[in-house]
């Protein structure tokens, strides 16, 4: 979660059941947030154990895939004249489009709701990136329809109702489950004798698809505060005694993959390290990505913002790198361009950017709640082995400590030592809390000697569920196999008797 937090303390491996406040103590936001995380973890685990990886209640199960072909074939002439069937028939007018049925569905224990029937091609922007348009290819093909679910933060820059006008600030953020229905081509397994394709006999298999979307070989990262000693080339874990976090304030660093990519079996090795010709990149924020600003107008390279931050810590300055976002980018599988600030006009709240973005078009529609997020990486010098930026983001290097700022360093590593492949997915992130009192990083896992351990991404986790397999033939969609799972709610009267 993005947010102006001091630290994130929830860890499911510690098996904590609740948070208990004590008298006369200062209350921190981390305690409140951990209680919410404990309760949320309990509910999601319970739902997943009872329902399974996905499922919905019979009679109110959402995400039904309704094609025009099914409406034409199964509705009588009288049904087509009355609601709700009349509305469904009129809404679904395109042969290469389909409806997503209203109701709710559970994916990995997360509740996903469809408030009203919506067309696949017209999913609301608030639910994520626009899906790819379905087209007729030569011959017959099959499409797997699935839902992609993710939990994310919502700021006042995205929802003005979170702003308390009496105080002029947002007192708390919100979390939201956003979903988007997507399609991907599949084929029938050669071993299947059935005339129609099902989830069990399609290729690639469901597991193979999920692994391609969210690889089990995602890269690891470790973090420390302190510069290595002079002989660190031979002992990379040795840190000089005087080394420490040198920042003036406590910070929660967010290290996030910007451009995804990987180091595969064919990747070159130089000096015993994997080196890619087109390596992935990362960005970082010292305030966990909470420096966000609502966009009121976007003309050319000039942004007019609702505000420039409540204090110096969260304000914008020339040379800062920013990312222009809106609702459609929340579940986007591609990173948005990073652009550098040239001029900041405090009185008019106008920010001029150095470079233009003529491709994405993001940030120009107020209905999609455009906003700007600040990132804090800067180009380092070759003499100090600092960050090397490419299009505003720092290049990911494996097996080398990379300095962020004020003594904070990170190292990217494969998930397993000597692994032949490691992938970094755009949006994956790690959180590291730096403290001035100790001059170190807290809440980071260490070995017995106190050296930081490489850990998997703290997020973002996507959750997937299959909905249906459609056949595309003769410029029309037909249902090949429904994939939703339904469960029946038991009658209380039946249990009594």
Secondary structure, 3 states (H helix, E strand, C coil): CCCCCCCCCCCHHHCCCCCCCCCCCCCCHHHHHHHHHHHHHHHHHHHHHHHCCEEEECCCECCCEEEHHHHHHHCCCCHHHCCCHHHHHHHCCCCCCEEECCEEEEECCEEEEECCCEEHHHCCHHHCCCCCCCCCCCCCEEEEEEEEEEEEEECCCCCHHHEECCCCEECCCEEEEEEEEEEEEEEECCCCCCCCCCCCCEECCHHHHHHHHCCCCECEEEEEECCECCCCCCCCCCECCCCCCCCCCCEEEEEEECCCEEECCCCEEECCEEECCCCCEEEEECECCCCEEEEEEEECCEEEECCCCCCHHHCCCCCCEEEEECHHHCCCCCCCCEEEEEEEECCCCEEEECCCCCCCCCCCCHHHCCEEEEECCCCCCHHHCCCCEECCEEECCECCCEEEECCEEEEEECCCCCCCCEEECCCCEEEEEEECCCCEEECCCECCCCCECCECCCECCCEEEEEEEEEEECCEEEEEEECCCEECCCCHHHHHC
